[in-house]
Every structure is written in structure tokens, then in C-alpha cells.
Amino acid sequence: MKNTALTHIHESLGAKMVPFAGYNMPVQYEGVTVEHETVRNAVGVFDVSHMGEFLLSGPNALALIQKVTSNDASTLTIGRAQYSCLPNNQDGIVDDLIVYKIKEEQYLLVVNASNIEKDWNWISSHNDLGVEMKNLSEDYSLLAIQGPKAVEAMQSLTSINLSEIKYYHFEVADFAGIEHVIISATGYTGSGGFEIYCKNSEVEQIWHKVFEAGASFGIKPIGLAARDTLRLEMGFCLYGNDINDTTSPLEAGLGWITKFTKDFVNSENLKKQKEEGVSRKLVGFELLERGIPRHDYEIMDADGNNIGIVTSGTMAPTVGKGIGMGYVKTEFAGVDSEIYIQIRNNKVKAKVVKMPFYKK
């Protein structure tokens, strides 16, 4: 089990630690609901240093990214980031990721912790273009400072104007006394804020200064359990739950990051799938009766026929009801479609809703 550079701090704060993607990670400190509400209403800090970072450099770096990702990275300018995915050859997804254009001919790819080795091998196998690839995952830490008070709380730590960094844009600047930190207006919560990329040797100083600066704003450390409820209220996909090697980006509602203006791995098959339509779709649903939907619960129609499966589910703290995501047959994917979730021995009534569940 690997530790992050901050594991000793989480343990000293009394965090409940669990194994996650090969790392010893804090799942909660005070409790999921308290931590969830902290991010929705104030500001919270996640240690997500388990995530993977690859640096791709050279004149063909963009060409390699264009070949292996579904989105069009040619639209990126320096200081911009893009959500994308790595399609496989079986109409599924190797991983989802964020692509950052650091400078001309240099890109940072941020991938899921559980897929670091798999993604590295996959991208490497397509690198017949001489692109220099560096796996920085073991050397870099990542803090997600999330919530509506993040800008105000963190402004004293940097010389740049945080309020001017637009969503999915970033700056390389000073932060908490450290030079050349990536300050990215991205996150997985839907409540605004930043993700801070720094070296492992720098993250402890940054952590302490972040908590000093945020003290009067009610800042708290947040665990992975609240990260999951926050992202689910936003309808954000989690790799391994809502998307995986067998789910296509078009089934998963990720057509918006699947650009057929270029050729990429399996683009011909996915284009054909788009033209012919898919037989199942990922939908959001809310329960109309009491209950909590969970991963792998069956989804039924009114007659008790299986029409799909739940991929993510929770009792949503902000929304105040049982919500979930799951794949259903396309004819049941329309908003307000009546579906039923098999919870133990009960068929619990639900309806398909438009995501996100949480609306500011």
C-alpha cells in the first residue's frame, strides 16, 4: 500500500484510512454529510495525490494525443485544460482524463489512480511518433481546494488574480510560497475551486498554508467518501463504476468529448455507433420512494423485466433523496421515464431525470 506525502497528516487528524487504487487514503474525517456540506457552502481540501500525471513533450506530442484521445486537443491553447477519454478497440473506454497544454509541444495528462500503469502502457503502445513521455505520478502531489469560498480564501497565497482563472483554465504561478505551481480551475465537485499540482517535497508546506489562509472561511479536510457524493450530485462519471472498458463514450453520454473531426483509436466504429444509435444509455434517476440505490443493483420496468443496472448510487446530502446513475435500454432513457430499482426484495419506484441532480 502506497502512502501520499500527506498520509501522516491525515492520520494525525484522525481520518479513517482505507485502501484505494493501491494507496492508503482518507475516506472521511468528521463524516460524509458534514464534509459534503462544507464543500457545497464553504471550502474543503482533498488530498488526491494518488492521481497519475504523464508529461508528453516534443513536436509530435499533439499528434499522439489526437490519436489516443476522443476530444480535439488541437483547440487547446497554453493555459487551457480539456476533459477527454482514451477509447479502446472494443467500443469501450481505457480511462477518462484531463489534458493540459503547458507550453508549445508540451502537455500534461492527468489520469485515474487505478489506471496509471494501464494508461501508460496503452499510450506508449501508440507512441510510434518519437514523443518523449515521462511518468511523473510518483513525484507529484495534487490538492483539490473546492467550494464557493475557495477563491476568496486562497487569494492571499498567490500574486495572480484567482477570480480571473476561468473554468478549465490554469496558471503556472507562485502559491503558498512555492514557485511554479499549477493552479487549475478544475475539480470533481461542481462547487468551484482549484486543483493544485506541486512536487511531493512542496505539498506539506502548501497544505499548512492553505489551512492557515482558509481558517476564517471554515476550511476543512475532506475525504474520498464526500468526493463521491459531490461528484454524483453533479452526474460526473467515475471510472470503474459508470464507465469502463465495456462502455462506449456514446452510451455514457460523452458524445460531447467524442469529436469525429479527426481520426483517433476506434473512431470509425464509434462514428458508426453514433449514426446507428445505441441500445442502452447512461441516465440519472431519483427514487420516488424511500431507499438508497447502490452499484450493481438491478433496474426493472413496471412488469419486473430487467432493463439495466445501477452504476452509482447514494443518499444525496444536498438534494436530500436517493439518486443514482445507471445504464438502461434506450427506450427507458427519456426524462421522466418510470423505472424501478431492485433494493433487496423491494422494487422501489424511480424516475429518469436530467443531470446534474444538484443545481446551484
C-alpha positions in Angstrom: 0.0 0.0 0.0 1.5 3.3 -1.0 1.2 6.5 1.0 0.9 10.0 -0.2 3.3 12.7 1.1 0.4 13.8 3.4 -0.7 10.4 4.8 0.9 11.1 8.2 -1.1 14.4 8.4 -4.4 12.6 7.6 -3.7 10.0 10.3 -2.8 12.8 12.9 -6.2 14.4 12.1 -8.0 11.2 12.9 -9.0 10.4 9.4 -10.5 7.0 8.7 -8.0 5.5 6.2 -8.9 2.9 3.6 -7.0 1.2 0.7 -7.9 2.9 -2.6 -6.3 2.3 -6.0 -3.2 1.0 -4.2 -2.9 3.9 -1.9 -3.7 4.4 1.8 -6.3 7.2 1.5 -8.5 9.2 3.9 -12.2 8.3 3.3 -13.6 10.6 5.9 -12.7 12.8 8.9 -15.8 14.2 10.6 -18.4 12.4 8.5 -19.6 12.3 4.9 -22.5 14.7 5.3 -20.6 17.4 7.2 -17.7 17.2 4.7 -20.1 17.3 1.7 -21.9 20.4 3.0 -18.5 22.1 3.8 -17.6 21.9 0.1 -21.1 23.0 -1.1 -21.2 26.0 1.2 -17.7 27.0 2.1 -14.3 25.4 1.2 -12.7 22.0 1.7 -9.4 20.3 0.8 -9.0 16.9 -0.7 -5.6 15.1 -1.0 -5.9 13.4 -4.4 -2.2 12.8 -4.8 -2.9 9.3 -5.9 -3.9 10.5 -9.4 -1.5 9.9 -12.2 0.4 12.6 -14.3 2.2 12.0 -17.6 4.2 14.7 -19.3 4.3 14.4 -23.2 6.8 16.5 -25.0 8.1 17.1 -28.5 6.9 18.2 -32.0 4.6 15.2 -32.2 3.1 15.4 -28.7 -0.2 16.8 -30.0 -0.4 14.2 -32.8 -0.1 11.4 -30.2 -2.7 12.9 -28.0 -5.0 13.4 -31.0 -4.5 9.7 -31.9 -5.3 8.2 -28.4 -8.0 10.6 -27.1 -11.5 11.2 -28.3 -11.7 15.0 -27.8 -10.0 17.5 -30.1 -6.8 18.7 -28.3 -5.9 20.9 -31.3 -8.3 23.5 -29.9 -6.2 23.8 -26.7 -4.1 27.0 -26.1 -1.4 27.4 -23.4 -3.2 27.6 -20.1 -6.2 25.6 -21.0 -7.4 22.1 -20.0 -9.7 19.6 -21.6 -11.7 16.7 -20.4 -11.3 13.7 -22.7 -11.2 9.9 -22.8 -9.0 7.1 -24.2 -11.1 4.8 -26.4 -10.1 1.2 -26.7 -10.6 -1.0 -29.8 -13.7 -2.8 -28.4 -16.0 0.3 -28.3 -15.1 0.8 -24.6 -13.0 3.3 -22.6 -9.5 2.7 -21.3 -9.8 5.7 -19.0 -11.1 9.3 -18.8 -8.5 12.1 -18.2 -7.7 15.8 -18.3 -5.3 17.1 -20.9 -3.4 20.3 -20.0 -1.4 22.4 -22.6 1.6 23.5 -20.5 3.5 25.1 -23.4 4.0 24.7 -27.1 4.8 21.0 -27.7 4.3 20.0 -24.0 1.1 18.5 -22.5 0.3 17.1 -19.1 -2.2 14.2 -19.0 -3.9 13.6 -15.6 -5.3 10.1 -15.3 -7.1 8.0 -12.7 -5.0 6.4 -10.0 -6.2 2.8 -10.6 -5.3 3.1 -14.3 -1.8 4.6 -14.2 0.1 1.6 -15.4 -2.7 0.5 -17.8 -2.9 4.1 -19.4 0.9 4.4 -19.6 1.2 1.1 -21.4 -1.7 2.0 -23.7 -0.4 5.4 -24.7 3.1 4.0 -25.1 1.9 1.3 -27.4 0.6 4.0 -29.8 3.7 6.2 -29.5 5.4 5.5 -32.8 5.9 9.2 -33.2 9.0 9.7 -31.0 7.1 11.6 -28.3 9.1 11.9 -25.1 6.9 10.5 -22.3 7.6 11.0 -18.6 5.5 9.4 -15.8 5.5 12.0 -13.0 2.9 10.2 -10.9 5.3 9.2 -8.1 6.8 12.6 -7.8 3.8 14.9 -7.8 1.1 15.7 -5.3 -2.4 17.1 -6.0 -4.7 19.0 -3.7 -8.3 19.9 -4.7 -9.4 23.0 -2.9 -13.1 23.1 -3.6 -16.1 25.2 -2.7 -17.7 28.6 -3.3 -15.3 30.4 -0.9 -12.1 28.9 -2.5 -11.2 32.0 -4.5 -11.5 34.4 -1.6 -9.9 32.0 0.9 -6.8 31.3 -1.2 -6.2 34.7 -2.8 -3.7 35.8 -0.1 -1.4 32.8 -1.1 -0.6 33.9 -4.7 0.3 37.0 -6.7 -2.2 36.2 -9.5 -5.9 37.1 -9.5 -7.6 33.7 -8.8 -11.0 35.1 -9.8 -9.8 35.6 -13.4 -8.9 31.9 -13.9 -11.9 30.6 -15.9 -13.3 27.1 -15.6 -10.9 24.6 -17.3 -8.1 27.2 -17.5 -5.0 27.2 -15.4 -1.9 29.3 -14.4 1.6 28.2 -13.5 2.4 30.6 -10.7 3.5 31.1 -7.1 1.3 29.6 -4.5 1.8 29.4 -0.7 5.5 30.4 -1.0 6.3 27.9 -3.8 7.2 28.9 -7.3 5.9 27.1 -10.5 2.8 25.5 -9.1 -0.1 24.6 -11.4 -3.3 26.3 -10.2 -6.1 24.8 -12.2 -9.8 25.9 -12.1 -11.0 22.3 -12.3 -12.5 19.9 -9.9 -14.9 17.0 -9.3 -17.4 18.6 -7.1 -19.5 21.2 -9.0 -18.9 23.8 -6.4 -15.9 25.7 -8.0 -12.4 25.9 -6.7 -8.9 24.8 -7.8 -6.7 21.8 -8.2 -3.1 22.5 -7.1 -0.3 20.4 -8.7 3.1 20.5 -6.9 6.1 18.3 -6.1 5.8 15.9 -3.2 8.5 17.8 -1.3 6.4 21.0 -1.5 2.9 19.7 -0.6 3.2 19.8 3.2 4.1 23.4 3.2 1.2 24.2 0.8 -1.2 22.1 2.9 -0.4 24.0 6.1 -0.5 27.5 4.4 -3.8 26.6 2.8 -5.4 25.8 6.1 -4.0 28.9 7.7 -5.3 31.1 4.9 -8.7 29.3 4.9 -9.2 29.2 8.7 -11.6 32.2 8.8 -13.6 30.7 5.9 -14.4 27.4 7.7 -12.0 25.3 5.7 -11.9 21.6 6.5 -10.1 18.5 5.2 -12.4 16.3 3.1 -12.3 12.6 2.4 -13.0 10.4 -0.6 -16.5 9.5 0.5 -17.7 13.1 0.2 -15.8 13.4 -3.1 -18.0 10.6 -4.3 -21.3 12.1 -3.2 -20.4 15.5 -4.5 -19.4 14.2 -8.0 -22.6 12.0 -8.1 -24.8 15.0 -7.4 -23.2 16.6 -10.5 -23.6 13.5 -12.7 -19.9 13.2 -13.2 -18.8 9.7 -14.3 -16.5 7.6 -12.1 -14.2 5.2 -13.9 -14.8 1.7 -12.8 -18.4 2.5 -12.0 -20.1 4.5 -14.7 -17.6 4.0 -17.4 -15.1 1.2 -18.1 -13.6 -1.0 -20.8 -17.0 -2.2 -22.0 -18.9 1.2 -22.0 -18.7 3.4 -25.1 -18.5 7.2 -24.7 -21.7 7.5 -26.7 -23.6 5.2 -24.3 -22.2 7.1 -21.4 -23.4 10.5 -22.6 -19.9 11.5 -23.5 -20.6 12.3 -27.1 -19.6 15.9 -26.4 -16.0 14.8 -25.9 -16.0 12.5 -28.9 -15.1 14.6 -31.9 -15.3 13.0 -35.3 -13.5 16.0 -36.9 -10.3 13.8 -36.6 -9.2 10.2 -36.7 -8.5 8.5 -33.4 -8.4 5.0 -31.9 -11.6 3.2 -32.9 -13.2 6.4 -34.3 -14.7 4.6 -37.3 -16.6 2.2 -35.1 -17.8 4.9 -32.7 -18.9 7.1 -35.6 -20.9 4.2 -36.9 -22.4 3.7 -33.5 -23.4 7.4 -33.4 -25.1 7.1 -36.8 -27.0 3.8 -35.9 -27.8 4.7 -32.3 -27.0 2.8 -29.1 -29.1 0.2 -27.4 -28.5 1.4 -23.9 -27.8 4.8 -22.3 -26.4 6.1 -19.0 -29.1 8.0 -17.2 -29.6 9.8 -13.9 -32.5 8.8 -11.8 -34.1 9.8 -8.4 -36.1 7.5 -6.2 -39.7 8.4 -5.6 -39.9 6.2 -2.5 -37.5 5.6 0.4 -34.3 3.7 -0.3 -30.7 4.1 -1.3 -29.6 2.7 -4.7 -26.2 1.1 -4.9 -23.7 0.0 -7.5 -24.8 -3.2 -9.4 -28.5 -3.1 -8.2 -30.8 -4.2 -11.0 -33.1 -1.7 -12.8 -36.5 -3.1 -13.8 -39.6 -1.9 -15.8 -43.1 -1.9 -14.3 -43.6 -5.6 -15.2 -40.4 -6.7 -13.4 -38.3 -7.2 -16.5 -34.6 -6.3 -16.2 -33.8 -3.2 -18.3 -30.5 -2.2 -16.9 -28.1 -1.8 -13.9 -27.2 0.8 -11.4 -23.6 2.1 -11.7 -23.5 4.7 -8.9 -26.0 5.5 -6.2 -26.2 7.3 -2.8 -28.4 9.3 -0.5 -27.5 12.7 -1.8 -26.8 15.2 1.1 -27.7 18.4 -0.8 -30.5 17.0 -2.9 -32.0 15.1 0.1 -33.1 12.0 -1.7 -31.8 8.7 -3.1 -30.2 9.3 -6.5 -28.2 7.3 -8.9 -26.8 6.6 -12.4 -27.2 3.5 -14.4 -27.4 2.0 -17.9 -30.9 1.3 -19.2 -32.4 0.2 -22.5 -32.6 3.3 -24.7 -36.4 3.2 -24.8 -36.4 3.9 -21.0 -33.7 6.7 -21.2 -36.1 9.6 -21.7 -36.5 12.2 -18.9 -39.5 11.2 -16.6 -39.4 7.5 -17.7 -40.7 5.3 -14.9 -38.2 2.7 -13.7 -37.8 0.5 -10.6 -34.7 -0.2 -8.6 -34.4 -3.7 -7.0 -33.3 -2.9 -3.5 -33.1 -6.2 -1.6 -36.5 -7.7 -2.0 -38.3 -4.5 -2.9 -39.0 -2.9 -6.3 -38.5 0.8 -5.5 -40.1 3.3 -7.9 -37.8 5.9 -9.5 -37.8 8.2 -12.5 -35.2 9.3 -15.0 -34.1 12.9 -14.5 -31.9 15.4 -16.3 -28.5 15.7 -14.7 -26.9 17.3 -12.8 -29.0 16.5 -9.8 -27.6 19.4 -7.9 -28.3 22.8 -9.3 -26.8 25.9 -7.8 
